[in-house]
Amino acid sequence: MIYLDNAATSFPKPEEVYKAVDKCLREYGANPGRSGHKLALKAGRSIYETRELMCELFNIDNPMQIIFTSNATDSLNLAIKGILKKGDHVITSSMEHNSLIRPIKTIEDIGVENTIVDCSKEGFIEIEDIKKAIKKNTKLIAITHASNVTGTIMPIEKIGKLAKENDILMLVDAAQTAGVYDIDVKNMNIDLLAIPGHKGLMGPQGTGALYIREGVELRQMKEGGTGSKSESLLQPEIVPDRYESGTPNTPGIVAMGAGIKFILETGIDKIRKHEEELTEFMLTELKKIEQVKIYGPKDSRKQASVISLNIGDIDSSEVSYILDQAFNVAVRSGLHCAPLAHKTLGTFEQGTVRFSIGYFNKRKDIEDALAAIKKICDEME
């Protein structure tokens, strides 16, 4: 199988990730923070080590400001619903995933206003358009770092500067960039960062995190056992306990830490360069195929390793099916849980076929995928 669906979840994982899950379950799979015996303490230390690795990757000072969640969707819901209240206004873009748009639309019912800033046909957003959308009651700018449909990279640093100048919080959805692109929460003025563990961080599914800048307070989404302040019937206010009720996914968190360690040891620049080179090669070759329409920037320097395309008027799902069944190439078709992005691109009816490249892909994978696309095109004639 040629796996080119890394924007959904990265596969395969580094060997260290598989080993970390197995070791945790076999050797110290106790409940962290709930007991004082050796196994529970070992589990707790291992989780804390993952917090420290995240701090190193994203330039975060305090490990306790990292909240472990089930995925980036979980993180976005906590951030959006935890910070916004009746009378507030939030700004976002027309290139967002439903994991960001749906929570924002849901809280319209409690009186939270929103403005969706239109992006260009390539998925780019203009700073001036964001500036024009700011109101007196604007509390938050919530935006993706890179589109999951076209890979278009947003000017996060400039948006962060604008937000800070206007005393507005910024939430960044790093689903397509964490682990591949440099993210510095301090230099980029990021107040809230939603991170999936199973994509660029190369961890298992069911893992994620939310970074909350010190001084930013969110309402928790759930209450329960935390292993701290057990004498109180109220949720403790200390972080991360306030937001981490219940038994954590210790094997998943530890394995996510192993993925981060792999990234730090390999070098994020090396990972990004590899993906950029394969993306540029694929874009260059696709541009030579007359029947193929490519969406987005069409430039590996301006997009993450995500390429959306269509072949003539063929339904995207049909192309995806043929690639899977006839050529053993795994991609994703349709609307990619981002209907507004497809309306922006003009592909809402047809959807697109999305190829997303990962660190473990080789040039041969791209060559074989291109050969498959060419054969499908030839059979159209």
TITORGU-894020 format. One record per residue (C-alpha): residue in one letter; chain; x, y, z. Coordinates in steps of 0.05 Angstrom, whole numbers. Each point is the difference from the previous one (the first is absolute). Example, Ala and Ser with C-alpha at 12.3 -4.5 7.8 and 13.67 -1.06 7.14 Angstrom:
TITORGU-894020
R, kolvex, vexfi, x, y, z
R, A, A, 246, -90, 156
R, S, A, 27, 69, -13
end
This chain:
TITORGU-894020
R, kolvex, vexfi, x, y, z
R, M, A, 0, 0, 0
R, I, A, 24, 70, -18
R, Y, A, -26, 41, 58
R, L, A, -13, 73, -18
R, D, A, -52, 18, 52
R, N, A, 46, 29, 53
R, A, A, -44, 62, 9
R, A, A, -52, -47, 30
R, T, A, 50, -38, 43
R, S, A, 73, -14, -10
R, F, A, 20, -71, -18
R, P, A, 44, -37, 13
R, K, A, 27, 25, 66
R, P, A, 72, -1, 23
R, E, A, 20, -67, 31
R, E, A, 11, 36, 67
R, V, A, -74, 17, 3
R, Y, A, -22, -72, -5
R, K, A, 51, -21, 52
R, A, A, -22, 55, 48
R, V, A, -73, -24, 0
R, D, A, 21, -72, 12
R, K, A, 49, 18, 55
R, C, A, -50, 43, 36
R, L, A, -55, -52, -1
R, R, A, 46, -56, 20
R, E, A, 46, 33, 52
R, Y, A, -35, 58, 34
R, G, A, -73, 4, -24
R, A, A, -27, 26, 66
R, N, A, -43, 61, 13
R, P, A, 44, 63, 3
R, G, A, -11, 50, 55
R, R, A, -50, -43, 37
R, S, A, 45, -45, 42
R, G, A, 67, 5, 34
R, H, A, 30, -66, -20
R, K, A, 58, -8, -48
R, L, A, -40, -16, -63
R, A, A, -46, 59, 8
R, L, A, 59, 47, 13
R, K, A, 35, -27, -62
R, A, A, -62, 12, -42
R, G, A, -6, 71, 27
R, R, A, 72, 15, -15
R, S, A, -7, -26, -71
R, I, A, -59, 45, -13
R, Y, A, 38, 59, 28
R, E, A, 59, -15, -47
R, T, A, -47, 7, -59
R, R, A, -21, 68, 26
R, E, A, 73, 20, 2
R, L, A, 12, -25, -71
R, M, A, -58, 42, -24
R, C, A, 29, 60, 35
R, E, A, 65, -10, -38
R, L, A, -35, -8, -67
R, F, A, -46, 61, 6
R, N, A, 43, 45, 45
R, I, A, -47, -4, 59
R, D, A, 28, 19, 69
R, N, A, -48, -36, 47
R, P, A, -15, -74, -12
R, M, A, -63, 7, 43
R, Q, A, -32, 45, -52
R, I, A, -5, -60, -47
R, I, A, -67, -35, 6
R, F, A, -5, -71, -28
R, T, A, -63, -13, -41
R, S, A, -26, -55, -46
R, N, A, 15, 38, -65
R, A, A, 4, 70, -30
R, T, A, -76, 2, -4
R, D, A, -4, -10, 75
R, S, A, 51, 56, 9
R, L, A, -37, 48, -46
R, N, A, -65, -11, 36
R, L, A, 32, 12, 67
R, A, A, 33, 64, -25
R, I, A, -60, 29, -37
R, K, A, -54, -17, 50
R, G, A, 45, 12, 59
R, I, A, 19, 71, -18
R, L, A, -61, 29, -35
R, K, A, -64, 22, 35
R, K, A, -63, 38, -16
R, G, A, 15, 68, -33
R, D, A, 69, -21, -26
R, H, A, 21, 1, -73
R, V, A, 47, -49, -35
R, I, A, 35, 6, -67
R, T, A, 18, -59, -43
R, S, A, 12, -17, -74
R, S, A, -36, -35, -57
R, M, A, 54, -54, -3
R, E, A, -14, -32, 67
R, H, A, -14, -72, 17
R, N, A, -67, -17, 32
R, S, A, 36, -14, 65
R, L, A, 9, 75, 6
R, I, A, -61, 26, -37
R, R, A, -52, -44, 33
R, P, A, 16, 20, 72
R, I, A, -2, 73, -21
R, K, A, -68, -8, -35
R, T, A, -28, -39, 59
R, I, A, 12, 55, 50
R, E, A, -39, 50, -42
R, D, A, -58, -27, 41
R, I, A, 29, 31, 64
R, G, A, 13, 67, -33
R, V, A, 71, -6, -26
R, E, A, 9, 38, -66
R, N, A, 47, -23, -55
R, T, A, 30, 28, -64
R, I, A, 26, -48, -53
R, V, A, 52, 37, -42
R, D, A, 0, -22, -73
R, C, A, 65, -27, -27
R, S, A, 25, 1, -72
R, K, A, -10, -58, -49
R, E, A, 69, -25, 21
R, G, A, -20, 1, 73
R, F, A, 40, 61, 21
R, I, A, -26, 51, 51
R, E, A, 15, 74, 0
R, I, A, 21, 33, 65
R, E, A, -39, 63, -19
R, D, A, -64, -42, -5
R, I, A, 11, -26, 70
R, K, A, 13, 70, 25
R, K, A, -65, 25, -32
R, A, A, -38, -56, 36
R, I, A, 22, 22, 70
R, K, A, -55, 27, 44
R, K, A, 0, 30, 70
R, N, A, -23, -67, 28
R, T, A, 49, -44, -40
R, K, A, 29, -49, 50
R, L, A, 33, -51, -44
R, I, A, 31, -13, -68
R, A, A, -4, -75, -14
R, I, A, 37, -24, -62
R, T, A, 34, -60, -31
R, H, A, 75, 1, -11
R, A, A, -7, -37, -66
R, S, A, -62, -23, -37
R, N, A, -15, -74, 2
R, V, A, -28, 6, -71
R, T, A, 53, 39, -38
R, G, A, 57, 5, 51
R, T, A, -1, 76, -7
R, I, A, 43, 29, 56
R, M, A, -31, 58, 38
R, P, A, 43, 60, 24
R, I, A, -6, -20, 73
R, E, A, 55, 46, 25
R, K, A, -32, 61, -32
R, I, A, -69, -20, 26
R, G, A, 29, -10, 69
R, K, A, 31, 70, -2
R, L, A, -66, 30, -21
R, A, A, -36, -37, 56
R, K, A, 49, 23, 53
R, E, A, -4, 72, -24
R, N, A, -75, -2, 8
R, D, A, -1, -39, 66
R, I, A, -33, -59, -34
R, L, A, 16, -73, 15
R, M, A, 24, -45, -56
R, L, A, -16, -74, -7
R, V, A, 39, -40, -52
R, D, A, -22, -67, -28
R, A, A, 66, -35, -13
R, A, A, -30, -65, -27
R, Q, A, 40, 2, -64
R, T, A, 64, 33, 24
R, A, A, 19, -24, 70
R, G, A, 63, -42, -5
R, V, A, 17, 24, -71
R, Y, A, 1, 76, 3
R, D, A, 34, 44, 52
R, I, A, -51, 24, 51
R, D, A, 24, 48, 54
R, V, A, -57, 20, 45
R, K, A, 37, 60, 27
R, N, A, 27, 29, -65
R, M, A, -67, -13, -35
R, N, A, -41, 29, 58
R, I, A, -42, -64, 3
R, D, A, -45, -2, 61
R, L, A, -33, -67, -14
R, L, A, 29, -55, -43
R, A, A, -40, -62, -20
R, I, A, 44, -59, -15
R, P, A, -17, -70, -26
R, G, A, 46, -57, 22
R, H, A, -14, -47, -58
R, K, A, 21, 42, -59
R, G, A, 66, 38, -4
R, L, A, 20, -20, 71
R, M, A, -2, -72, -24
R, G, A, -36, -25, 62
R, P, A, -61, -46, 4
R, Q, A, -72, 19, -13
R, G, A, -39, 24, 60
R, T, A, 54, 48, 22
R, G, A, 7, 76, -2
R, A, A, 13, 61, 41
R, L, A, -20, 72, 12
R, Y, A, 52, 52, 20
R, I, A, -30, 55, 43
R, R, A, 43, 62, 11
R, E, A, 10, 17, 73
R, G, A, -51, 52, 21
R, V, A, -53, -26, -48
R, E, A, -57, -33, 38
R, L, A, -50, -48, -33
R, R, A, -63, -30, 28
R, Q, A, 11, -75, 5
R, M, A, -43, -46, -44
R, K, A, -6, -56, 52
R, E, A, 8, -14, 73
R, G, A, 23, -62, 37
R, G, A, 57, -35, 33
R, T, A, 68, 33, -8
R, G, A, 42, -32, 54
R, S, A, 6, 68, 33
R, K, A, -44, 37, 50
R, S, A, -40, -64, 10
R, E, A, -30, 28, 65
R, S, A, -38, 53, -40
R, L, A, -66, -11, -38
R, L, A, 20, 56, -48
R, Q, A, 48, -5, -59
R, P, A, 70, 22, 18
R, E, A, 24, 64, -33
R, I, A, 72, -20, -8
R, V, A, 25, -17, -69
R, P, A, 3, -49, -34
R, D, A, -46, -36, 50
R, R, A, -57, 48, -12
R, Y, A, -6, -24, -72
R, E, A, 23, -73, 6
R, S, A, -54, -37, 39
R, G, A, 0, -75, -4
R, T, A, 53, -52, -14
R, P, A, 47, 25, -55
R, N, A, 20, -40, -62
R, T, A, 68, -16, 30
R, P, A, 24, -47, -56
R, G, A, -22, 50, -53
R, I, A, 31, 60, 34
R, V, A, 66, -37, 11
R, A, A, 0, -23, -73
R, M, A, -14, 71, -23
R, G, A, 60, 21, 41
R, A, A, 41, -53, -37
R, G, A, -24, 31, -66
R, I, A, 21, 70, 23
R, K, A, 68, -27, 22
R, F, A, 9, -31, -69
R, I, A, -15, 68, -31
R, L, A, 48, 37, 45
R, E, A, 56, -51, -13
R, T, A, -13, -3, -75
R, G, A, -6, 76, -6
R, I, A, -64, 36, -19
R, D, A, 36, 35, -57
R, K, A, 20, -67, -30
R, I, A, -72, -26, 5
R, R, A, -28, 63, -32
R, K, A, 52, 1, -56
R, H, A, -15, -73, -18
R, E, A, -75, 13, -4
R, E, A, 10, 65, -39
R, E, A, 44, -34, -51
R, L, A, -50, -55, -13
R, T, A, -57, 50, -3
R, E, A, 38, 44, -50
R, F, A, 16, -61, -43
R, M, A, -72, -22, -1
R, L, A, -26, 69, -15
R, T, A, 50, 9, -57
R, E, A, -21, -66, -32
R, L, A, -74, 11, 10
R, K, A, 3, 67, -36
R, K, A, 21, -39, -62
R, I, A, -64, -41, -2
R, E, A, -53, 38, -39
R, Q, A, -62, -34, 31
R, V, A, 22, 15, 72
R, K, A, -23, 62, 36
R, I, A, 41, 18, 62
R, Y, A, -29, 43, 56
R, G, A, 37, 46, 49
R, P, A, 67, 36, -5
R, K, A, 33, -53, -45
R, D, A, 66, 19, 35
R, S, A, 33, -44, 53
R, R, A, 27, 63, 35
R, K, A, -70, 26, 11
R, Q, A, -36, -63, 18
R, A, A, 8, -60, 45
R, S, A, 8, -68, -32
R, V, A, -73, -4, -21
R, I, A, -21, 0, -73
R, S, A, -73, 2, -22
R, L, A, -19, -14, -71
R, N, A, -54, -24, -47
R, I, A, 4, -39, -65
R, G, A, -48, 32, -50
R, D, A, -72, -5, 24
R, I, A, 8, -68, 32
R, D, A, -29, -3, 70
R, S, A, 57, 4, 51
R, S, A, -26, -62, 37
R, E, A, 3, -41, -64
R, V, A, 72, 20, -12
R, S, A, 18, -17, 72
R, Y, A, -34, -68, -8
R, I, A, 39, -16, -64
R, L, A, 66, 21, 32
R, D, A, -13, -46, 59
R, Q, A, -28, -60, -36
R, A, A, 40, 1, -65
R, F, A, 66, 32, 21
R, N, A, 4, -12, 76
R, V, A, 7, 75, 14
R, A, A, -34, 27, 63
R, V, A, -26, 71, -5
R, R, A, -61, 37, 25
R, S, A, -56, 29, -42
R, G, A, -62, 43, 11
R, L, A, -7, 62, 43
R, H, A, 52, -18, 54
R, C, A, -45, 26, 56
R, A, A, 13, 70, -27
R, P, A, -62, 22, -40
R, L, A, 16, 74, 5
R, A, A, 69, -12, -29
R, H, A, -30, -37, -59
R, K, A, -50, 56, -12
R, T, A, 59, 48, 0
R, L, A, 36, -43, -51
R, G, A, -62, -12, -42
R, T, A, 2, -76, 11
R, F, A, -60, -9, 46
R, E, A, -38, -44, -50
R, Q, A, 58, -42, -25
R, G, A, 44, -2, 61
R, T, A, 74, -13, -12
R, V, A, 49, -58, 2
R, R, A, 50, 15, 54
R, F, A, 71, -26, 1
R, S, A, 37, 13, 65
R, I, A, 73, -17, 6
R, G, A, 36, -21, 63
R, Y, A, 72, -8, 23
R, F, A, 1, -74, -14
R, N, A, -22, 7, -73
R, K, A, 54, -10, -53
R, R, A, 7, 30, -69
R, K, A, -21, -68, -29
R, D, A, -67, 7, 35
R, I, A, -12, 66, -36
R, E, A, 24, -28, -66
R, D, A, -48, -59, 6
R, A, A, -58, 46, 20
R, L, A, 14, 45, -60
R, A, A, 2, -60, -46
R, A, A, -68, -21, 27
R, I, A, -29, 70, -12
R, K, A, 27, 0, -71
R, K, A, -31, -68, -15
R, I, A, -68, 23, 26
R, C, A, 6, 62, -44
R, D, A, 20, -42, -61
R, E, A, -62, -44, 9
R, M, A, -44, 62, 1
R, E, A, 18, 15, -73
end
